[in-house]
């Protein structure tokens, strides 16, 4: 499956970094590209493209690889709405205050 993808330099850099991290995680598990690629359902050649940061590999394979590496939870904040700093402050101020456990001395 071949996709033509045009990405900017910043996106290319991010994909390259992800690929390097993927390779480091695979090597830390002492697995070959062939073994790991089979686990995520890819050919070794396509998996090699992932490690090189190719933009043509569907995101589902990245998620599957992350799941195998116990890092799927790291994707949960991707594309989350940014919260306004003032909203964060207001929310923090409106939280219930926890009792200190200190008693007021009685007279």
C-alpha positions as CSV (number, residue, x, y, z in Angstrom):
1,X,0.0,0.0,0.0
2,X,1.6,3.2,-1.1
3,X,0.5,6.7,0.0
4,X,1.7,10.0,-1.3
5,X,2.0,12.3,1.8
6,X,3.3,15.8,1.8
7,X,4.4,16.9,5.3
8,X,6.3,19.9,6.5
9,X,9.7,19.8,8.1
10,X,8.5,20.0,11.7
11,X,6.1,17.0,11.1
12,X,8.9,15.1,9.4
13,X,11.2,15.7,12.4
14,X,8.5,14.5,14.9
15,X,8.0,11.3,12.8
16,X,11.7,10.7,12.7
17,X,11.9,11.1,16.5
18,X,9.0,8.7,17.0
19,X,10.7,6.2,14.7
20,X,13.9,6.4,16.8
21,X,12.0,5.9,20.0
22,X,10.2,2.9,18.5
23,X,13.5,1.4,17.5
24,X,15.0,2.0,20.9
25,X,11.9,0.4,22.6
26,X,12.1,-2.6,20.3
27,X,15.8,-3.1,20.9
28,X,15.3,-2.8,24.7
29,X,13.0,-5.8,24.3
30,X,15.7,-7.6,22.3
31,X,13.4,-8.2,19.4
32,X,14.3,-8.2,15.7
33,X,12.4,-6.1,13.2
34,X,11.0,-9.3,11.7
35,X,9.6,-10.5,15.0
36,X,8.2,-7.1,16.1
37,X,6.7,-6.3,12.7
38,X,4.9,-9.7,12.7
39,X,3.4,-8.9,16.2
40,X,1.9,-5.6,14.8
41,X,0.8,-7.2,11.5
42,X,3.3,-5.5,9.1
43,X,5.9,-6.7,6.8
44,X,9.5,-6.1,8.0
45,X,9.9,-3.6,5.1
46,X,7.0,-1.5,6.2
47,X,8.0,-1.7,9.8
48,X,11.5,-0.5,8.8
49,X,9.8,2.6,7.3
50,X,8.1,3.2,10.6
51,X,11.5,3.3,12.3
52,X,12.8,5.7,9.7
53,X,9.8,8.0,10.3
54,X,7.9,7.5,7.0
55,X,4.6,9.3,6.9
56,X,3.0,6.6,4.9
57,X,2.4,4.1,7.7
58,X,-1.2,4.3,9.0
59,X,-1.6,5.5,12.6
60,X,-3.3,2.3,13.6
61,X,0.0,0.5,13.4
62,X,1.6,3.1,15.6
63,X,-1.1,2.6,18.1
64,X,-0.7,-1.2,18.0
65,X,3.0,-0.9,18.4
66,X,2.5,1.4,21.4
67,X,0.0,-1.0,22.9
68,X,2.6,-3.9,22.6
69,X,5.2,-1.7,24.3
70,X,2.8,-0.7,27.1
71,X,2.8,2.9,26.0
72,X,-0.7,3.3,24.5
73,X,-1.8,5.6,27.3
74,X,0.7,8.2,26.0
75,X,-1.5,8.8,23.1
76,X,-4.5,9.8,25.2
77,X,-3.7,13.5,25.1
78,X,-3.0,13.8,21.4
79,X,-5.2,16.5,19.9
80,X,-6.9,17.4,23.2
81,X,-8.4,20.8,23.3
82,X,-6.0,23.3,24.9
83,X,-7.4,24.6,28.1
84,X,-7.2,28.3,28.8
85,X,-4.8,29.1,31.7
86,X,-7.5,31.2,33.3
87,X,-10.0,28.3,33.2
88,X,-7.4,26.1,34.9
89,X,-6.9,28.7,37.6
90,X,-10.6,29.1,38.2
91,X,-11.1,25.3,38.3
92,X,-8.3,24.9,40.8
93,X,-9.7,27.7,43.0
94,X,-13.2,26.2,43.0
95,X,-12.1,22.8,44.1
96,X,-13.1,21.8,47.6
97,X,-10.4,22.6,50.1
98,X,-9.1,19.6,52.1
99,X,-9.2,19.9,55.9
100,X,-5.8,20.3,57.5
101,X,-6.6,18.0,60.3
102,X,-5.7,20.6,62.8
103,X,-8.2,21.5,65.5
104,X,-8.9,25.0,66.7
105,X,-8.0,25.2,70.3
106,X,-11.1,25.6,72.6
107,X,-11.2,28.2,75.3
